[in-house]
């Protein structure tokens, strides 16, 4: 008998149909917390639901918590008119607010910040307030996001309800680095679109926006030290001022998201020479950047000097991938320089990457480089290098065995522009594959899904990212023994989260099918 294989997405209609209609009576939290317990009672959110901070050491001078609470109320209300007459309900079942107690007074956001929290939602009659405890304000923001997923608008009563009370949720992320890459070189993304992406990341507890700012095609960012660089933008209307970049960093920071800026050198940099042609080896051979020209490294130093005033994350991404040195070896003056320094193209590639690393280190950054740098001269890289895996199988285990940190973004599973990669493949991609020693496991700092921009722009970025990025987000957040061993176990919960994103204004595509797929037929969001 011929074996018939049914794609995982074909199970969607069956699996979701089983939970549809009952989706408010399950623990539909995404990503799944470390510990969850719940009951069978219903609470009603007071029309005067308030934030309290009794017992908190966090002064909130910058308004991070206050603004987070305001956003919580916005996404819980979802623009509904909340006009329930709560005097008709049992008053012991009305929840008056949430008390947030934060142990640290600091608002500094940096790699490794404690993002854990404990959320307690009482039974009716026990107390009038939910309680959220966290070591830092950023853990508290995650707790507020989780609380938002417990709240539902009841169309009959016009009230916001919390079902399945009492709740106790204790949560901590599995990996400290949970990233999403956006690419503003291949297509310009307006500032409101980038902010919308950041908002959507927060819903899934992703915490690093990897901003691949420039590439071969365009250089849209203002660099005050070298003002002609953004002559390489597509147009004068498709640019970011340095103040725009600072605004993105600030917007993200207030939501618990770090911004990892990338300048990819020495390859992927032809756009740099539009404003400064001497960076090109020649007019007909525009990349890699001219390794023989001291101005090249002076300019990199200037860029990173300007970056340090804006991009406060511990890491800077220096690229280093897909470097074809033929341009150097065929351009007379560069060829002469190579001979003088007794280098071939591979030697010059190493020289360029290591010199760029030294510049970044002098500016106080630790470095992320794409894996080719490790594959070619891993033993020469700074020990402060994080190897960014994207290409070859087995790189993470080799990198950590060499004592270097690693970020996993293998293109066959976590590249969002690969539309034939389905959500279940994103979910089942395990960053610690074949890494068994605890010390080496700790060197895998996390993973990142990559939204390369060749075929996306503002019109379709969100439905290309979601819901597949959410599948990876649970892999990166949820403790390993809580992850589903069969992705079919989470279809109903992920479908619920996808619909929640849509309700919040995020255009998340259906689960059934490939990335960015359109709904096949009329029907409920929960069945697509």
C-alpha positions in Angstrom: 0.0 0.0 0.0 1.3 3.4 -0.9 2.0 5.6 2.1 0.2 8.9 2.0 1.8 11.8 3.9 -0.6 14.6 5.0 1.1 18.0 5.5 0.9 19.3 9.1 -1.1 22.3 7.9 -3.8 20.0 6.7 -4.6 19.0 10.3 -5.4 22.6 11.1 -9.0 22.6 10.3 -9.6 19.4 12.2 -7.6 20.3 15.3 -8.9 23.9 15.5 -12.4 22.8 14.9 -12.1 20.7 18.1 -11.4 23.7 20.2 -13.4 26.3 18.4 -16.2 27.6 20.5 -14.4 26.6 23.6 -11.3 28.7 23.0 -12.1 31.0 26.0 -12.2 28.0 28.4 -8.5 27.0 28.0 -5.2 28.3 29.0 -4.6 30.0 25.6 -1.4 31.9 26.5 1.3 32.3 23.9 4.2 31.8 24.5 3.4 29.2 27.2 4.7 30.3 30.6 7.0 28.2 32.8 4.3 27.4 35.3 0.5 27.9 35.0 -2.4 26.9 37.3 -6.0 28.1 36.9 -9.5 27.4 38.2 -13.0 27.7 36.9 -14.3 31.1 38.1 -15.0 34.3 36.2 -13.9 37.8 37.2 -15.0 41.1 35.7 -12.6 44.0 35.0 -13.8 47.2 36.8 -14.6 50.1 34.6 -12.1 52.0 36.8 -9.4 49.3 36.7 -6.3 50.9 38.0 -2.6 50.4 38.4 -1.1 50.3 42.0 2.5 50.0 42.9 2.4 49.2 46.6 5.7 47.5 47.8 7.5 48.5 44.6 11.0 50.0 44.5 10.6 51.2 40.9 10.0 54.9 40.8 8.9 54.9 37.1 10.4 58.4 36.5 10.4 57.7 32.7 6.8 56.3 32.7 7.7 52.9 31.4 5.3 51.1 33.7 2.6 53.7 33.5 2.7 53.6 29.7 2.8 49.8 29.7 -0.3 49.7 31.8 -2.0 52.2 29.4 -1.1 49.9 26.5 -2.5 47.0 28.4 -5.8 48.6 28.7 -5.9 49.6 25.1 -5.3 46.0 23.8 -7.7 44.6 26.3 -10.5 47.0 25.3 -9.7 46.7 21.6 -11.7 49.8 20.9 -14.9 48.2 22.2 -17.4 50.4 24.1 -17.2 49.0 27.6 -20.5 50.0 29.1 -21.4 47.0 31.3 -23.4 47.8 34.4 -21.1 46.2 36.9 -23.5 46.9 39.8 -25.6 44.0 38.5 -22.7 41.6 39.1 -21.5 40.1 42.3 -19.2 42.8 43.6 -16.7 40.2 45.0 -16.1 39.1 41.4 -15.1 42.6 40.2 -11.4 43.1 39.9 -10.4 46.6 40.8 -6.9 46.7 39.4 -3.5 45.2 39.4 -0.7 45.9 42.0 2.7 45.7 40.4 5.7 45.3 42.8 9.1 45.7 41.1 12.3 44.9 43.1 14.8 46.9 41.2 14.7 50.7 40.9 16.6 50.6 37.6 15.1 51.1 34.2 18.3 50.1 32.3 17.6 47.7 29.5 20.5 45.6 28.5 21.4 42.0 27.4 20.7 39.6 30.2 18.2 41.8 32.1 16.0 39.7 34.4 12.7 39.2 32.5 11.0 36.9 35.0 7.7 37.6 36.7 5.0 36.1 38.9 1.3 36.9 38.2 -1.5 36.1 40.7 -5.1 36.7 39.7 -7.4 35.9 42.7 -10.6 34.0 43.0 -13.8 36.0 43.4 -14.1 37.3 46.9 -10.4 36.8 47.8 -9.1 40.3 47.1 -9.9 43.2 44.8 -6.6 43.3 42.9 -4.4 41.0 40.8 -0.8 41.0 41.9 2.3 41.1 39.6 5.8 40.7 41.0 9.0 41.1 39.0 12.7 41.8 39.7 12.7 44.5 36.9 10.2 46.6 35.1 10.9 44.6 32.0 9.7 41.4 33.6 6.7 43.4 34.8 5.9 44.4 31.2 6.0 40.7 30.2 3.6 40.0 33.0 1.2 42.7 31.8 1.3 41.1 28.3 0.4 37.7 29.8 -2.4 39.3 31.8 -3.8 40.8 28.6 -4.2 37.4 27.2 -6.4 36.3 30.2 -8.9 39.1 29.4 -11.7 38.8 27.0 -14.5 41.1 25.9 -18.0 39.6 26.5 -20.3 40.8 23.7 -23.4 40.0 25.7 -22.6 41.7 29.0 -20.3 44.4 27.4 -17.8 43.6 30.2 -14.2 42.5 30.1 -13.9 39.2 31.8 -11.1 37.0 33.2 -12.2 33.4 33.0 -10.6 30.4 34.7 -9.7 32.4 37.9 -7.8 32.0 40.1 -4.6 32.1 38.0 -1.0 31.7 39.2 1.7 32.1 36.6 5.4 32.0 37.2 7.5 32.7 34.2 11.1 33.2 33.0 12.5 33.1 29.5 14.6 30.1 28.3 17.0 32.3 26.2 18.1 35.9 26.9 18.2 36.7 23.1 15.0 36.3 21.2 15.3 38.3 18.0 13.6 39.4 14.8 15.6 40.9 11.9 14.1 43.6 9.6 15.9 44.8 6.5 15.5 48.4 5.5 18.0 48.4 2.7 16.1 46.2 0.2 12.9 48.0 0.8 12.5 51.2 2.9 10.2 50.7 5.9 8.4 53.9 7.2 8.8 54.6 10.9 5.2 53.7 11.8 5.7 50.3 10.2 8.9 49.7 12.3 7.0 50.7 15.4 4.2 48.4 14.6 6.7 45.5 14.2 8.1 46.4 17.6 4.6 46.3 19.1 3.9 42.9 17.6 7.2 41.6 18.9 6.2 42.5 22.4 3.0 40.5 22.2 5.1 37.4 21.5 7.8 38.3 24.0 10.6 38.8 21.5 13.2 41.2 22.8 15.8 42.1 20.2 15.0 44.0 17.0 18.0 43.3 14.7 18.0 46.3 12.3 19.8 45.4 9.1 20.0 49.0 8.2 22.1 49.2 5.0 23.2 46.9 2.3 24.2 46.8 -1.4 21.0 48.3 -2.6 20.6 51.4 -0.3 22.1 53.4 2.6 19.0 55.1 4.2 20.5 56.2 7.5 22.0 59.6 8.3 25.6 59.4 9.6 26.5 62.9 10.9 30.2 62.2 10.8 29.9 61.3 7.1 26.8 63.1 5.8 27.1 61.9 2.2 26.6 58.3 3.1 22.8 58.5 2.8 23.2 59.7 -0.7 23.0 56.0 -1.2 19.3 56.0 -0.2 16.7 55.1 -2.9 15.3 58.6 -2.7 15.3 61.6 -0.4 12.0 60.5 1.0 13.3 57.0 1.9 15.7 58.0 4.7 16.1 57.9 8.5 17.6 60.8 10.3 19.8 60.0 13.3 17.0 61.4 15.4 14.6 58.9 13.8 17.0 56.1 14.8 17.1 57.4 18.4 13.3 57.5 18.4 13.2 53.8 17.3 15.6 52.8 20.0 13.6 54.8 22.7 10.3 53.4 21.5 11.7 49.8 21.6 13.4 50.3 25.0 10.2 51.5 26.7 8.7 48.1 25.6 11.6 46.0 26.7 13.1 45.5 23.2 16.8 46.1 22.5 17.9 47.3 19.0 20.8 45.5 17.4 22.2 47.7 14.7 24.0 46.1 11.7 26.5 47.5 9.2 27.5 44.6 7.0 31.2 44.8 6.1 33.2 44.4 3.9 30.7 42.9 1.5 27.0 44.0 0.9 28.2 47.7 0.9 28.1 49.0 -2.6 25.6 51.7 -1.6 28.3 53.3 0.7 30.2 54.5 -2.4 27.4 56.5 -3.8 28.4 59.3 -1.5 32.0 58.4 -1.1 33.2 56.7 -4.3 36.7 56.2 -2.9 35.3 53.4 -0.8 34.8 51.4 -4.0 37.8 49.4 -5.3 36.8 50.9 -8.7 33.7 52.4 -10.4 33.1 49.0 -12.0 33.9 46.9 -9.0 32.0 48.4 -6.0 32.3 45.8 -3.3 33.8 44.6 -1.0 34.8 48.0 0.4 38.4 48.9 -0.5 40.6 47.1 2.0 43.6 49.1 0.8 42.2 52.5 1.6 42.7 53.8 5.1 39.7 56.0 4.6 37.5 52.9 4.7 38.4 52.2 8.3 38.3 55.8 9.3 34.7 55.9 8.0 33.8 52.7 9.9 35.2 54.3 13.0 33.1 57.4 12.4 29.9 55.4 11.9 30.4 53.5 15.1 31.2 56.7 16.9 27.8 58.0 15.8 26.2 54.7 16.6 27.4 54.7 20.1 25.4 57.8 20.9 22.2 56.1 19.7 22.4 52.3 19.8 23.0 51.4 23.4 22.7 47.7 23.1 25.8 45.8 24.2 26.3 44.3 20.8 26.9 45.7 17.3 26.5 43.4 14.2 29.3 43.8 11.7 28.1 41.3 9.1 31.0 39.7 7.3 29.0 37.3 5.1 29.1 36.4 1.4 32.4 38.3 0.7 33.7 37.7 -2.8 37.3 38.9 -2.9 37.6 38.7 -6.7 37.1 42.5 -6.9 40.2 43.1 -4.7 42.3 40.6 -6.6 41.4 42.1 -10.0 41.7 45.8 -9.2 45.2 47.0 -9.9 45.8 49.3 -6.9 44.2 46.8 -4.4 46.1 43.9 -6.0 49.4 45.9 -5.6 48.5 46.5 -1.9 47.8 42.8 -1.4 51.2 42.0 -2.8 53.0 44.6 -0.7 51.4 43.1 2.4 51.9 39.5 1.3 48.2 38.8 1.3 45.8 37.0 -0.9 42.0 37.6 -1.0 41.3 35.3 1.9 44.0 37.0 4.0 42.6 40.4 3.2 39.1 39.3 4.2 40.4 38.2 7.6 42.4 41.4 8.0 39.3 43.5 7.2 37.0 41.7 9.6 39.5 41.7 12.5 40.3 45.3 12.0 36.6 46.3 12.0 36.2 44.2 15.2 39.0 46.1 16.9 37.3 49.4 16.0 34.0 48.2 17.5 35.7 47.0 20.6 37.4 50.4 21.1 33.8 51.9 21.1 32.8 49.5 23.8 30.8 47.1 21.7 30.8 43.4 21.7 30.5 41.9 18.2 28.1 39.8 16.3 29.4 38.4 12.9 27.7 36.1 10.4 29.1 32.6 10.5 31.4 32.9 7.5 33.9 34.7 9.6 34.0 31.8 12.0 34.1 29.2 9.2 37.1 30.9 7.7 39.2 32.1 10.6 37.3 31.3 13.8 40.4 31.0 16.0 41.4 34.6 15.1 38.1 36.2 16.1 37.8 38.3 19.2 36.6 36.2 22.2 33.9 38.8 22.5 32.4 37.6 19.2 29.0 36.1 18.9 28.7 33.8 15.9 25.5 34.3 14.0 24.6 30.9 12.3 22.5 31.1 9.2 24.1 28.9 6.5 25.6 25.6 7.5 24.4 22.7 9.7 26.5 22.1 12.8 28.0 25.7 13.1 26.4 26.3 16.6 28.0 23.2 18.1 31.3 24.0 16.6 31.2 27.6 17.7 30.3 26.8 21.3 32.9 24.0 21.4 35.4 26.7 20.5 34.2 28.8 23.4 32.3 31.4 21.4 28.7 32.5 21.9 26.2 31.8 19.1 22.8 33.0 17.8 20.8 30.5 15.7 19.0 31.7 12.5 19.4 28.7 10.2 17.9 29.7 6.9 16.1 26.4 6.2 13.9 26.9 9.3 14.0 30.5 10.6 14.1 32.7 7.4 10.7 34.3 7.1 11.3 35.2 3.5 11.4 31.5 2.7 7.6 31.3 2.3 7.7 27.5 1.9 8.9 27.2 5.6 5.7 26.5 7.5 4.9 27.5 11.1 5.5 23.9 12.4 9.0 24.0 11.0 9.6 27.2 12.9 8.2 25.7 16.1 10.3 22.5 15.9 13.6 24.2 15.2 15.7 23.5 18.3 18.7 25.8 18.9 20.5 23.3 21.1 20.5 20.4 18.6 23.5 18.2 19.3 24.7 20.5 22.1 24.5 18.5 25.3 27.1 20.0 27.7 25.5 22.6 30.0 28.5 25.0 29.7 28.2 24.9 25.9 24.5 25.2 26.0 24.8 28.4 27.9 26.9 29.8 25.1 23.9 29.6 22.7 22.4 32.9 23.8 19.3 32.5 21.7 17.9 32.7 18.2 16.4 35.0 15.7 13.9 34.9 12.8 15.0 36.9 9.8 12.7 39.0 7.7 14.9 39.8 4.7 13.5 42.5 2.6 14.0 41.6 -1.1 10.3 40.7 -1.6 8.6 42.5 1.3 7.8 46.1 2.1 5.3 48.0 4.2 2.4 46.4 2.4 3.1 42.8 3.4 5.7 42.6 6.2 3.4 41.7 9.1 1.6 38.8 7.4 5.0 37.5 6.3 6.3 37.6 9.9 3.2 36.4 11.7 2.2 33.8 12.9 5.4 31.9 12.0 7.6 34.1 14.1 5.3 33.4 17.1 6.1 29.7 16.7 9.8 30.4 17.0 9.1 32.8 19.9 7.6 30.0 22.0 10.7 27.9 21.2 12.9 30.7 22.5 10.8 31.6 25.6 9.3 28.5 26.9 11.3 26.0 29.0 12.2 23.0 27.0 10.2 20.4 28.9 7.1 22.5 28.4 7.4 22.6 24.6 5.2 20.4 22.5 7.0 17.4 21.0 4.3 17.3 18.2 3.4 20.7 16.8 -0.2 19.6 16.3 -0.6 19.9 20.1 -0.3 23.7 19.9 -2.4 24.4 16.7 -5.4 25.6 18.6 -3.4 27.8 21.0 -1.4 29.3 18.1 -4.5 29.9 16.0 -6.0 31.7 19.0 -2.9 33.9 19.2 -2.9 34.6 15.5 -6.5 35.8 15.8 -5.5 37.9 18.9 -2.8 39.6 16.7 -5.4 40.4 14.1 -7.7 41.8 16.8 -4.9 44.0 17.9 -4.4 45.3 14.3 -1.5 43.1 13.4 -2.0 41.5 10.0 -1.1 37.9 10.8 -1.7 35.3 8.0 -3.6 32.1 8.5 -1.8 29.0 9.8 -3.1 26.7 7.1 -0.5 26.8 4.3 2.8 28.5 3.6 4.0 31.9 4.8 1.9 34.9 3.9 -0.9 32.7 2.6 -4.4 34.2 2.1 -7.5 32.6 3.6 -8.8 29.9 1.3 -12.5 30.4 2.0 -14.9 32.4 4.1 -14.9 31.3 7.7 -13.9 31.9 11.3 -10.4 33.3 12.1 -10.0 30.4 14.5 -10.5 27.8 11.8 -7.9 29.2 9.3 
